[in-house]
Amino acid sequence: MENQTRVFEFILLGLSEQPLQQQVLIGMSCSLYLIGCTGNLLTILAILLDPHLHCPMYFFLSNLSLLDICFTSTTVPKMLVNYLCRHSTISPQACLAQMYFFIAFGAAESILLSVMAYDRYLAICCPLRYVTIMNVLRCALLVTVPWTSANLISMVHTILMTRLSFCTNRIPHFFCDINALIKLSCSNTQVNEMLMLVLGGSVVLMSFVCIMASYTPIAVAVWKVPSAQGKWKAFSTCSSHLCVISLFYGTIIGVYFNPASTHTTQRDMVATVMYTMVTPMLNPFIYSLRNHDLKGALRKLLRGNHLAKPL
């Protein structure tokens, strides 16, 4: 990358160029990161330590929490270190690595959300066959697919990025975002932009189709439940997942599925902060507040009596 671009280091301009505003935003980012990592880590531990939660739904949820931790840890710690050390540079190799993992974890989370929708479809619409269909092997396969396909997609973007040369080394962002790097390039970026739309669009479109295909029969099944209490109970098992889907996809579509020329730095920054920090921080709260079993497991974990024998 260095030989082609003549850039020996990039400068990350951060969340803001105004010192006072930068301090406030860094403080908020640090708080969101710590709260998000703590919440997701507690969710993983609660699921691991409570035998009642050893089922497919919570297996996928623990994977989502792990992805959230990895996703935020790709960008936020580097930003905090740069601010504390007053050193805002990043090498081209580290920049490519950051971009690779950011795309990989983001794409994996997108695909995993569709897997979780499929799981809810089977649980509600095929309850008698649910345990048979969602066996250990199938659960492992459904988790392996997002991780593998997301890494392949990320690899394509990273290889294509090494072909570009850059007009400047100043990145108007707090991490090496693919959009920001494309905008800095002096080379022809049509292939990069086209593949970003094609590969990214495929992931989002396929995930969206899977989610719609899963939730349409769920909505029909819930509608047929005679009592209002029964309807609410059936819907409550899906409401947390729907909230997470709305938060995640809403911001990502706004940032990555428009031509790069139409993007503004401030709009992209706000949307990126939403899905890199705010959404991963909210996920454990959304699931725990709406899920009685998970709330109980978290209480046991925090009280230190998770090793007590279940009644």
TORKOL-4160 file (C-alpha; in steps of 0.2 Angstrom, whole numbers, padded with zeros to 4 digits, m for minus):
311
<pt num="1" X="0000" Y="0000" Z="0000"/>
<pt num="2" X="0014" Y="0012" Z="0004"/>
<pt num="3" X="0023" Y="0010" Z="m0013"/>
<pt num="4" X="0007" Y="0013" Z="m0022"/>
<pt num="5" X="0000" Y="0028" Z="m0012"/>
<pt num="6" X="0016" Y="0036" Z="m0006"/>
<pt num="7" X="0007" Y="0038" Z="0010"/>
<pt num="8" X="0017" Y="0032" Z="0025"/>
<pt num="9" X="0004" Y="0036" Z="0038"/>
<pt num="10" X="m0014" Y="0043" Z="0039"/>
<pt num="11" X="m0020" Y="0056" Z="0051"/>
<pt num="12" X="m0036" Y="0053" Z="0059"/>
<pt num="13" X="m0045" Y="0070" Z="0062"/>
<pt num="14" X="m0057" Y="0062" Z="0075"/>
<pt num="15" X="m0075" Y="0067" Z="0080"/>
<pt num="16" X="m0072" Y="0085" Z="0079"/>
<pt num="17" X="m0058" Y="0098" Z="0075"/>
<pt num="18" X="m0064" Y="0109" Z="0089"/>
<pt num="19" X="m0054" Y="0105" Z="0106"/>
<pt num="20" X="m0069" Y="0108" Z="0118"/>
<pt num="21" X="m0081" Y="0098" Z="0107"/>
<pt num="22" X="m0068" Y="0085" Z="0105"/>
<pt num="23" X="m0066" Y="0083" Z="0124"/>
<pt num="24" X="m0085" Y="0081" Z="0126"/>
<pt num="25" X="m0087" Y="0068" Z="0112"/>
<pt num="26" X="m0072" Y="0058" Z="0118"/>
<pt num="27" X="m0080" Y="0057" Z="0136"/>
<pt num="28" X="m0096" Y="0052" Z="0129"/>
<pt num="29" X="m0088" Y="0039" Z="0117"/>
<pt num="30" X="m0078" Y="0032" Z="0132"/>
<pt num="31" X="m0094" Y="0030" Z="0143"/>
<pt num="32" X="m0104" Y="0022" Z="0128"/>
<pt num="33" X="m0090" Y="0010" Z="0125"/>
<pt num="34" X="m0088" Y="0005" Z="0143"/>
<pt num="35" X="m0106" Y="0003" Z="0146"/>
<pt num="36" X="m0108" Y="m0007" Z="0130"/>
<pt num="37" X="m0094" Y="m0019" Z="0133"/>
<pt num="38" X="m0099" Y="m0021" Z="0151"/>
<pt num="39" X="m0118" Y="m0025" Z="0146"/>
<pt num="40" X="m0113" Y="m0037" Z="0132"/>
<pt num="41" X="m0100" Y="m0046" Z="0143"/>
<pt num="42" X="m0113" Y="m0048" Z="0157"/>
<pt num="43" X="m0125" Y="m0055" Z="0144"/>
<pt num="44" X="m0113" Y="m0068" Z="0138"/>
<pt num="45" X="m0108" Y="m0073" Z="0156"/>
<pt num="46" X="m0127" Y="m0074" Z="0161"/>
<pt num="47" X="m0131" Y="m0085" Z="0146"/>
<pt num="48" X="m0115" Y="m0096" Z="0149"/>
<pt num="49" X="m0118" Y="m0098" Z="0168"/>
<pt num="50" X="m0137" Y="m0101" Z="0168"/>
<pt num="51" X="m0142" Y="m0119" Z="0161"/>
<pt num="52" X="m0160" Y="m0112" Z="0158"/>
<pt num="53" X="m0153" Y="m0101" Z="0144"/>
<pt num="54" X="m0144" Y="m0115" Z="0135"/>
<pt num="55" X="m0155" Y="m0115" Z="0120"/>
<pt num="56" X="m0153" Y="m0108" Z="0102"/>
<pt num="57" X="m0161" Y="m0091" Z="0105"/>
<pt num="58" X="m0148" Y="m0086" Z="0118"/>
<pt num="59" X="m0134" Y="m0095" Z="0109"/>
<pt num="60" X="m0137" Y="m0083" Z="0095"/>
<pt num="61" X="m0139" Y="m0068" Z="0107"/>
<pt num="62" X="m0122" Y="m0072" Z="0115"/>
<pt num="63" X="m0114" Y="m0072" Z="0098"/>
<pt num="64" X="m0123" Y="m0055" Z="0094"/>
<pt num="65" X="m0116" Y="m0048" Z="0111"/>
<pt num="66" X="m0098" Y="m0055" Z="0106"/>
<pt num="67" X="m0100" Y="m0047" Z="0089"/>
<pt num="68" X="m0105" Y="m0030" Z="0097"/>
<pt num="69" X="m0089" Y="m0030" Z="0108"/>
<pt num="70" X="m0078" Y="m0034" Z="0094"/>
<pt num="71" X="m0087" Y="m0021" Z="0083"/>
<pt num="72" X="m0084" Y="m0007" Z="0095"/>
<pt num="73" X="m0067" Y="m0013" Z="0100"/>
<pt num="74" X="m0061" Y="m0011" Z="0082"/>
<pt num="75" X="m0063" Y="0008" Z="0082"/>
<pt num="76" X="m0066" Y="0016" Z="0099"/>
<pt num="77" X="m0050" Y="0010" Z="0109"/>
<pt num="78" X="m0039" Y="0017" Z="0095"/>
<pt num="79" X="m0048" Y="0034" Z="0095"/>
<pt num="80" X="m0046" Y="0035" Z="0114"/>
<pt num="81" X="m0028" Y="0031" Z="0113"/>
<pt num="82" X="m0025" Y="0044" Z="0100"/>
<pt num="83" X="m0033" Y="0057" Z="0110"/>
<pt num="84" X="m0024" Y="0053" Z="0127"/>
<pt num="85" X="m0007" Y="0052" Z="0118"/>
<pt num="86" X="m0010" Y="0067" Z="0107"/>
<pt num="87" X="m0005" Y="0056" Z="0093"/>
<pt num="88" X="m0018" Y="0055" Z="0079"/>
<pt num="89" X="m0008" Y="0045" Z="0066"/>
<pt num="90" X="m0011" Y="0027" Z="0060"/>
<pt num="91" X="0000" Y="0017" Z="0048"/>
<pt num="92" X="m0007" Y="0011" Z="0031"/>
<pt num="93" X="m0006" Y="m0007" Z="0037"/>
<pt num="94" X="m0015" Y="m0003" Z="0053"/>
<pt num="95" X="m0028" Y="0007" Z="0044"/>
<pt num="96" X="m0032" Y="m0008" Z="0032"/>
<pt num="97" X="m0033" Y="m0020" Z="0046"/>
<pt num="98" X="m0045" Y="m0008" Z="0056"/>
<pt num="99" X="m0056" Y="m0007" Z="0040"/>
<pt num="100" X="m0055" Y="m0025" Z="0037"/>
<pt num="101" X="m0061" Y="m0030" Z="0055"/>
<pt num="102" X="m0074" Y="m0016" Z="0055"/>
<pt num="103" X="m0082" Y="m0022" Z="0039"/>
<pt num="104" X="m0081" Y="m0040" Z="0044"/>
<pt num="105" X="m0089" Y="m0038" Z="0061"/>
<pt num="106" X="m0102" Y="m0026" Z="0054"/>
<pt num="107" X="m0107" Y="m0038" Z="0040"/>
<pt num="108" X="m0107" Y="m0053" Z="0052"/>
<pt num="109" X="m0119" Y="m0044" Z="0063"/>
<pt num="110" X="m0130" Y="m0040" Z="0049"/>
<pt num="111" X="m0132" Y="m0058" Z="0043"/>
<pt num="112" X="m0133" Y="m0064" Z="0061"/>
<pt num="113" X="m0149" Y="m0053" Z="0064"/>
<pt num="114" X="m0157" Y="m0063" Z="0050"/>
<pt num="115" X="m0152" Y="m0079" Z="0057"/>
<pt num="116" X="m0160" Y="m0074" Z="0074"/>
<pt num="117" X="m0176" Y="m0069" Z="0064"/>
<pt num="118" X="m0177" Y="m0087" Z="0057"/>
<pt num="119" X="m0175" Y="m0094" Z="0074"/>
<pt num="120" X="m0190" Y="m0084" Z="0080"/>
<pt num="121" X="m0200" Y="m0090" Z="0065"/>
<pt num="122" X="m0196" Y="m0108" Z="0069"/>
<pt num="123" X="m0200" Y="m0105" Z="0088"/>
<pt num="124" X="m0217" Y="m0097" Z="0085"/>
<pt num="125" X="m0223" Y="m0105" Z="0069"/>
<pt num="126" X="m0216" Y="m0123" Z="0071"/>
<pt num="127" X="m0215" Y="m0126" Z="0090"/>
<pt num="128" X="m0216" Y="m0145" Z="0089"/>
<pt num="129" X="m0202" Y="m0147" Z="0077"/>
<pt num="130" X="m0191" Y="m0132" Z="0084"/>
<pt num="131" X="m0180" Y="m0143" Z="0095"/>
<pt num="132" X="m0177" Y="m0156" Z="0081"/>
<pt num="133" X="m0173" Y="m0143" Z="0067"/>
<pt num="134" X="m0162" Y="m0131" Z="0078"/>
<pt num="135" X="m0150" Y="m0145" Z="0084"/>
<pt num="136" X="m0132" Y="m0141" Z="0089"/>
<pt num="137" X="m0125" Y="m0144" Z="0072"/>
<pt num="138" X="m0137" Y="m0133" Z="0063"/>
<pt num="139" X="m0135" Y="m0119" Z="0077"/>
<pt num="140" X="m0116" Y="m0120" Z="0074"/>
<pt num="141" X="m0118" Y="m0119" Z="0055"/>
<pt num="142" X="m0130" Y="m0104" Z="0056"/>
<pt num="143" X="m0117" Y="m0095" Z="0067"/>
<pt num="144" X="m0102" Y="m0100" Z="0055"/>
<pt num="145" X="m0110" Y="m0094" Z="0040"/>
<pt num="146" X="m0111" Y="m0075" Z="0045"/>
<pt num="147" X="m0093" Y="m0076" Z="0052"/>
<pt num="148" X="m0086" Y="m0084" Z="0036"/>
<pt num="149" X="m0096" Y="m0074" Z="0023"/>
<pt num="150" X="m0092" Y="m0058" Z="0032"/>
<pt num="151" X="m0074" Y="m0061" Z="0032"/>
<pt num="152" X="m0074" Y="m0065" Z="0013"/>
<pt num="153" X="m0083" Y="m0049" Z="0009"/>
<pt num="154" X="m0071" Y="m0039" Z="0020"/>
<pt num="155" X="m0056" Y="m0047" Z="0011"/>
<pt num="156" X="m0062" Y="m0041" Z="m0006"/>
<pt num="157" X="m0064" Y="m0023" Z="0000"/>
<pt num="158" X="m0047" Y="m0023" Z="0008"/>
<pt num="159" X="m0038" Y="m0030" Z="m0007"/>
<pt num="160" X="m0047" Y="m0017" Z="m0019"/>
<pt num="161" X="m0042" Y="m0003" Z="m0007"/>
<pt num="162" X="m0023" Y="m0008" Z="m0008"/>
<pt num="163" X="m0024" Y="m0003" Z="m0027"/>
<pt num="164" X="m0029" Y="0015" Z="m0024"/>
<pt num="165" X="m0017" Y="0030" Z="m0022"/>
<pt num="166" X="m0022" Y="0045" Z="m0011"/>
<pt num="167" X="m0022" Y="0064" Z="m0014"/>
<pt num="168" X="m0020" Y="0067" Z="0005"/>
<pt num="169" X="m0017" Y="0057" Z="0021"/>
<pt num="170" X="m0030" Y="0067" Z="0032"/>
<pt num="171" X="m0045" Y="0056" Z="0036"/>
<pt num="172" X="m0060" Y="0067" Z="0042"/>
<pt num="173" X="m0066" Y="0053" Z="0053"/>
<pt num="174" X="m0061" Y="0044" Z="0070"/>
<pt num="175" X="m0057" Y="0028" Z="0061"/>
<pt num="176" X="m0052" Y="0021" Z="0044"/>
<pt num="177" X="m0069" Y="0020" Z="0036"/>
<pt num="178" X="m0071" Y="0014" Z="0018"/>
<pt num="179" X="m0081" Y="0029" Z="0013"/>
<pt num="180" X="m0069" Y="0041" Z="0020"/>
<pt num="181" X="m0054" Y="0032" Z="0011"/>
<pt num="182" X="m0063" Y="0031" Z="m0005"/>
<pt num="183" X="m0066" Y="0050" Z="m0005"/>
<pt num="184" X="m0047" Y="0053" Z="m0002"/>
<pt num="185" X="m0042" Y="0043" Z="m0017"/>
<pt num="186" X="m0035" Y="0051" Z="m0033"/>
<pt num="187" X="m0038" Y="0034" Z="m0042"/>
<pt num="188" X="m0053" Y="0029" Z="m0051"/>
<pt num="189" X="m0064" Y="0022" Z="m0037"/>
<pt num="190" X="m0079" Y="0016" Z="m0048"/>
<pt num="191" X="m0075" Y="m0003" Z="m0045"/>
<pt num="192" X="m0073" Y="0001" Z="m0026"/>
<pt num="193" X="m0090" Y="0010" Z="m0025"/>
<pt num="194" X="m0099" Y="m0003" Z="m0036"/>
<pt num="195" X="m0093" Y="m0017" Z="m0026"/>
<pt num="196" X="m0097" Y="m0008" Z="m0010"/>
<pt num="197" X="m0115" Y="m0006" Z="m0016"/>
<pt num="198" X="m0116" Y="m0024" Z="m0024"/>
<pt num="199" X="m0108" Y="m0034" Z="m0009"/>
<pt num="200" X="m0115" Y="m0023" Z="0004"/>
<pt num="201" X="m0132" Y="m0022" Z="m0004"/>
<pt num="202" X="m0132" Y="m0041" Z="m0006"/>
<pt num="203" X="m0129" Y="m0043" Z="0013"/>
<pt num="204" X="m0142" Y="m0031" Z="0018"/>
<pt num="205" X="m0155" Y="m0036" Z="0004"/>
<pt num="206" X="m0153" Y="m0055" Z="0008"/>
<pt num="207" X="m0154" Y="m0051" Z="0027"/>
<pt num="208" X="m0169" Y="m0040" Z="0024"/>
<pt num="209" X="m0178" Y="m0053" Z="0014"/>
<pt num="210" X="m0174" Y="m0067" Z="0027"/>
<pt num="211" X="m0181" Y="m0056" Z="0041"/>
<pt num="212" X="m0197" Y="m0052" Z="0031"/>
<pt num="213" X="m0199" Y="m0070" Z="0026"/>
<pt num="214" X="m0198" Y="m0074" Z="0044"/>
<pt num="215" X="m0208" Y="m0061" Z="0052"/>
<pt num="216" X="m0223" Y="m0061" Z="0039"/>
<pt num="217" X="m0229" Y="m0079" Z="0045"/>
<pt num="218" X="m0225" Y="m0074" Z="0063"/>
<pt num="219" X="m0237" Y="m0059" Z="0061"/>
<pt num="220" X="m0250" Y="m0070" Z="0054"/>
<pt num="221" X="m0248" Y="m0083" Z="0068"/>
<pt num="222" X="m0249" Y="m0069" Z="0081"/>
<pt num="223" X="m0264" Y="m0062" Z="0073"/>
<pt num="224" X="m0273" Y="m0078" Z="0075"/>
<pt num="225" X="m0270" Y="m0080" Z="0093"/>
<pt num="226" X="m0287" Y="m0077" Z="0101"/>
<pt num="227" X="m0283" Y="m0067" Z="0117"/>
<pt num="228" X="m0274" Y="m0050" Z="0119"/>
<pt num="229" X="m0263" Y="m0057" Z="0132"/>
<pt num="230" X="m0258" Y="m0072" Z="0121"/>
<pt num="231" X="m0254" Y="m0060" Z="0107"/>
<pt num="232" X="m0243" Y="m0049" Z="0118"/>
<pt num="233" X="m0234" Y="m0064" Z="0124"/>
<pt num="234" X="m0230" Y="m0070" Z="0107"/>
<pt num="235" X="m0225" Y="m0053" Z="0101"/>
<pt num="236" X="m0214" Y="m0049" Z="0116"/>
<pt num="237" X="m0202" Y="m0063" Z="0111"/>
<pt num="238" X="m0199" Y="m0054" Z="0094"/>
<pt num="239" X="m0200" Y="m0036" Z="0100"/>
<pt num="240" X="m0182" Y="m0034" Z="0106"/>
<pt num="241" X="m0175" Y="m0041" Z="0090"/>
<pt num="242" X="m0186" Y="m0029" Z="0080"/>
<pt num="243" X="m0179" Y="m0014" Z="0090"/>
<pt num="244" X="m0161" Y="m0020" Z="0087"/>
<pt num="245" X="m0164" Y="m0023" Z="0068"/>
<pt num="246" X="m0172" Y="m0005" Z="0066"/>
<pt num="247" X="m0157" Y="0003" Z="0075"/>
<pt num="248" X="m0144" Y="m0006" Z="0066"/>
<pt num="249" X="m0150" Y="m0006" Z="0048"/>
<pt num="250" X="m0158" Y="0012" Z="0049"/>
<pt num="251" X="m0141" Y="0020" Z="0051"/>
<pt num="252" X="m0130" Y="0008" Z="0040"/>
<pt num="253" X="m0142" Y="0011" Z="0025"/>
<pt num="254" X="m0140" Y="0030" Z="0027"/>
<pt num="255" X="m0121" Y="0029" Z="0027"/>
<pt num="256" X="m0116" Y="0015" Z="0015"/>
<pt num="257" X="m0130" Y="0014" Z="0002"/>
<pt num="258" X="m0128" Y="0031" Z="m0007"/>
<pt num="259" X="m0115" Y="0036" Z="m0019"/>
<pt num="260" X="m0099" Y="0043" Z="m0010"/>
<pt num="261" X="m0101" Y="0060" Z="m0019"/>
<pt num="262" X="m0118" Y="0063" Z="m0010"/>
<pt num="263" X="m0111" Y="0060" Z="0008"/>
<pt num="264" X="m0107" Y="0074" Z="0020"/>
<pt num="265" X="m0094" Y="0071" Z="0034"/>
<pt num="266" X="m0105" Y="0077" Z="0048"/>
<pt num="267" X="m0120" Y="0066" Z="0043"/>
<pt num="268" X="m0109" Y="0051" Z="0041"/>
<pt num="269" X="m0100" Y="0054" Z="0057"/>
<pt num="270" X="m0117" Y="0055" Z="0067"/>
<pt num="271" X="m0124" Y="0040" Z="0059"/>
<pt num="272" X="m0108" Y="0030" Z="0061"/>
<pt num="273" X="m0107" Y="0035" Z="0080"/>
<pt num="274" X="m0125" Y="0028" Z="0081"/>
<pt num="275" X="m0121" Y="0011" Z="0075"/>
<pt num="276" X="m0103" Y="0009" Z="0081"/>
<pt num="277" X="m0107" Y="0015" Z="0099"/>
<pt num="278" X="m0125" Y="0018" Z="0103"/>
<pt num="279" X="m0133" Y="0003" Z="0095"/>
<pt num="280" X="m0120" Y="m0010" Z="0103"/>
<pt num="281" X="m0123" Y="m0001" Z="0120"/>
<pt num="282" X="m0142" Y="m0002" Z="0119"/>
<pt num="283" X="m0143" Y="m0020" Z="0113"/>
<pt num="284" X="m0140" Y="m0028" Z="0130"/>
<pt num="285" X="m0152" Y="m0016" Z="0138"/>
<pt num="286" X="m0166" Y="m0019" Z="0125"/>
<pt num="287" X="m0164" Y="m0038" Z="0127"/>
<pt num="288" X="m0163" Y="m0039" Z="0146"/>
<pt num="289" X="m0177" Y="m0026" Z="0149"/>
<pt num="290" X="m0189" Y="m0036" Z="0138"/>
<pt num="291" X="m0184" Y="m0054" Z="0143"/>
<pt num="292" X="m0189" Y="m0061" Z="0160"/>
<pt num="293" X="m0177" Y="m0076" Z="0159"/>
<pt num="294" X="m0162" Y="m0065" Z="0154"/>
<pt num="295" X="m0166" Y="m0052" Z="0168"/>
<pt num="296" X="m0167" Y="m0067" Z="0180"/>
<pt num="297" X="m0150" Y="m0074" Z="0175"/>
<pt num="298" X="m0142" Y="m0056" Z="0176"/>
<pt num="299" X="m0149" Y="m0054" Z="0193"/>
<pt num="300" X="m0141" Y="m0071" Z="0199"/>
<pt num="301" X="m0125" Y="m0066" Z="0190"/>
<pt num="302" X="m0124" Y="m0049" Z="0199"/>
<pt num="303" X="m0129" Y="m0056" Z="0216"/>
<pt num="304" X="m0115" Y="m0070" Z="0214"/>
<pt num="305" X="m0127" Y="m0084" Z="0216"/>
<pt num="306" X="m0127" Y="m0091" Z="0198"/>
<pt num="307" X="m0119" Y="m0107" Z="0205"/>
<pt num="308" X="m0134" Y="m0111" Z="0215"/>
<pt num="309" X="m0144" Y="m0126" Z="0210"/>
<pt num="310" X="m0160" Y="m0122" Z="0200"/>
<pt num="311" X="m0176" Y="m0127" Z="0208"/>
